[in-house]
Amino acid sequence: MSAAAALLATMSADQQNLNCPPDLELSKLTVDHALRLSAITAAQPTVTAANQSLLALFAALPTPDDEEDPNFWFDVQTASDSLYMVTANIAGWIQLTFAYPTETALAGTILDAFRMLDAEQREAVAEVVGKRLSDVDRATYAGELWIRAVEKAAFSALIANKAPNDPEAVGTFRDSWLRT
């Protein structure tokens, strides 16, 4: 186990939370904040990276208070006919992911949300998303690509959370396969 992983393992969930608002001035970060952030990112960099990819995909879409497209998330929820896609739920998962960079709740929930869509609902969601990302002629295709990218990023976060990140464990795994 790496030193960062050991430090992270000794911290409670509350201690891992950086308790930093996103708009906090850099000059107000404490050494404690920097140490906790370093421990979290060093302990599971692949989960953090996958979560960042997932959040970046969502950042391509309007926020709930977007004045240009105020009904976007309502349209997504209506198209999906799923409570998973309710704005308040998505906001909670995104906030949790920002507070805990190695948290996989957003990834798991998003995969569940898309898994539960039938073909018609998935196409309807893809069309709503695609209209925001592309021209009308390519809307459904663009939306489907976005959904696939989200699924890939979410799955990457879940797998990275289960994979060993300790170089010694990976070496042992490699060596055991080389012996066969």
C-alpha positions as CSV (number, residue, x, y, z in Angstrom):
1,M,0.0,0.0,0.0
2,S,1.4,3.4,-0.9
3,A,1.9,6.0,1.7
4,A,-0.9,8.1,0.3
5,A,-3.3,5.2,0.3
6,A,-2.3,4.4,3.9
7,L,-3.0,8.0,4.9
8,L,-6.3,8.0,3.1
9,A,-7.3,4.7,4.8
10,T,-6.8,6.3,8.2
11,M,-9.1,9.2,7.4
12,S,-12.8,9.1,8.0
13,A,-15.2,10.1,5.2
14,D,-15.6,13.5,6.9
15,Q,-11.9,14.0,7.0
16,Q,-11.5,13.1,3.4
17,N,-14.1,15.8,2.4
18,L,-12.0,18.9,1.6
19,N,-14.9,21.1,2.8
20,C,-13.8,23.6,0.1
21,P,-16.4,25.5,-1.9
22,P,-15.5,25.5,-5.6
23,D,-15.1,29.3,-5.6
24,L,-12.6,29.4,-2.7
25,E,-9.7,31.7,-3.4
26,L,-6.4,29.8,-3.9
27,S,-4.8,32.0,-1.2
28,K,-7.2,30.7,1.4
29,L,-6.3,27.0,0.9
30,T,-4.7,25.6,4.0
31,V,-1.8,23.1,4.1
32,D,-4.4,20.6,5.5
33,H,-6.5,21.0,2.3
34,A,-3.5,20.5,0.1
35,L,-2.4,17.4,2.0
36,R,-5.8,15.8,1.9
37,L,-6.2,16.6,-1.8
38,S,-2.8,15.0,-2.4
39,A,-3.6,11.9,-0.4
40,I,-6.9,11.5,-2.2
41,T,-5.5,11.9,-5.7
42,A,-2.4,9.8,-5.0
43,A,-4.4,7.0,-3.5
44,Q,-6.7,6.5,-6.5
45,P,-5.6,8.6,-9.5
46,T,-7.4,6.5,-12.0
47,V,-10.8,6.9,-10.3
48,T,-10.2,10.6,-9.9
49,A,-9.3,10.9,-13.6
50,A,-12.3,8.8,-14.7
51,N,-14.6,11.0,-12.5
52,Q,-13.1,14.1,-14.1
53,S,-13.9,12.7,-17.5
54,L,-17.4,12.0,-16.4
55,L,-17.9,15.5,-15.0
56,A,-16.4,17.1,-18.2
57,L,-19.0,15.3,-20.2
58,F,-21.8,16.7,-18.1
59,A,-20.2,20.1,-18.3
60,A,-20.9,20.1,-22.0
61,L,-24.6,20.2,-21.2
62,P,-26.5,23.2,-19.7
63,T,-26.7,23.7,-16.0
64,P,-30.1,23.6,-14.3
65,D,-30.2,27.4,-14.2
66,D,-29.1,27.9,-17.8
67,E,-31.2,30.8,-19.2
68,E,-30.7,29.7,-22.8
69,D,-32.1,26.3,-22.3
70,P,-34.0,26.3,-19.0
71,N,-36.1,23.2,-19.8
72,F,-33.1,21.0,-20.9
73,W,-33.0,18.8,-17.8
74,F,-36.8,18.6,-17.6
75,D,-36.8,17.4,-21.2
76,V,-34.1,14.8,-20.4
77,Q,-36.1,13.6,-17.4
78,T,-39.3,13.4,-19.5
79,A,-37.5,11.6,-22.3
80,S,-36.1,9.0,-19.9
81,D,-39.2,8.7,-17.8
82,S,-36.8,8.0,-15.0
83,L,-36.3,9.5,-11.5
84,Y,-32.6,8.9,-12.0
85,M,-32.6,11.9,-14.4
86,V,-34.3,14.4,-12.0
87,T,-32.1,17.5,-11.7
88,A,-31.9,17.3,-7.9
89,N,-30.6,13.7,-8.1
90,I,-28.0,14.6,-10.7
91,A,-26.9,17.7,-8.7
92,G,-26.4,15.5,-5.6
93,W,-24.3,13.0,-7.4
94,I,-22.2,15.7,-9.0
95,Q,-21.7,17.5,-5.6
96,L,-20.7,14.2,-4.0
97,T,-18.1,13.6,-6.7
98,F,-16.6,17.0,-6.3
99,A,-16.5,16.6,-2.5
100,Y,-15.0,13.1,-2.7
101,P,-12.9,12.8,-6.0
102,T,-12.7,9.0,-5.6
103,E,-16.4,8.5,-4.9
104,T,-18.1,6.3,-7.5
105,A,-21.8,7.0,-6.7
106,L,-22.2,9.2,-9.8
107,A,-20.6,6.6,-12.0
108,G,-22.8,3.8,-10.6
109,T,-26.0,5.7,-10.7
110,I,-25.5,7.0,-14.2
111,L,-24.8,3.5,-15.4
112,D,-28.0,2.3,-13.7
113,A,-29.9,5.2,-15.2
114,F,-28.9,4.3,-18.8
115,R,-29.1,0.6,-18.2
116,M,-32.8,0.9,-17.2
117,L,-33.8,2.8,-20.4
118,D,-35.5,0.9,-23.1
119,A,-34.5,1.5,-26.7
120,E,-37.1,4.2,-27.2
121,Q,-36.3,6.1,-24.1
122,R,-32.5,5.9,-24.8
123,E,-33.1,7.4,-28.3
124,A,-35.4,10.1,-26.8
125,V,-32.6,11.1,-24.3
126,A,-30.0,11.0,-27.1
127,E,-32.1,13.3,-29.2
128,V,-32.5,15.8,-26.3
129,V,-28.8,15.8,-25.5
130,G,-27.8,15.7,-29.2
131,K,-29.8,18.8,-30.0
132,R,-27.7,20.7,-27.4
133,L,-24.4,19.3,-28.7
134,S,-24.9,19.2,-32.5
135,D,-27.1,20.4,-35.4
136,V,-30.6,18.9,-35.7
137,D,-29.6,16.5,-38.5
138,R,-27.1,14.8,-36.3
139,A,-28.8,15.2,-33.0
140,T,-29.7,11.7,-32.1
141,Y,-26.3,10.3,-33.3
142,A,-24.4,13.0,-31.3
143,G,-26.5,12.3,-28.3
144,E,-25.9,8.6,-28.5
145,L,-22.2,9.2,-28.7
146,W,-22.4,11.4,-25.6
147,I,-24.3,8.6,-23.8
148,R,-21.7,6.1,-24.8
149,A,-18.9,8.4,-23.7
150,V,-20.6,8.8,-20.3
151,E,-21.1,5.1,-20.0
152,K,-17.4,4.5,-20.8
153,A,-16.2,7.1,-18.3
154,A,-18.6,5.8,-15.6
155,F,-17.5,2.2,-16.1
156,S,-13.8,3.3,-16.1
157,A,-14.4,4.9,-12.6
158,L,-16.1,1.8,-11.3
159,I,-13.3,-0.5,-12.6
160,A,-10.6,1.8,-11.4
161,N,-12.1,1.7,-8.0
162,K,-11.8,-2.1,-7.9
163,A,-8.4,-2.4,-9.6
164,P,-5.3,-2.4,-7.4
165,N,-3.3,0.8,-7.6
166,D,-0.4,-0.5,-5.6
167,P,2.6,-1.1,-8.0
168,E,3.5,-4.2,-5.9
169,A,0.0,-5.8,-6.3
170,V,0.2,-5.1,-10.1
171,G,3.7,-6.6,-10.2
172,T,2.5,-9.7,-8.4
173,F,-0.4,-10.1,-10.8
174,R,1.9,-9.7,-13.8
175,D,4.4,-12.2,-12.4
176,S,1.7,-14.8,-11.7
177,W,0.6,-14.6,-15.3
178,L,4.2,-14.8,-16.6
179,R,4.7,-18.1,-14.6
180,T,1.8,-19.9,-16.4
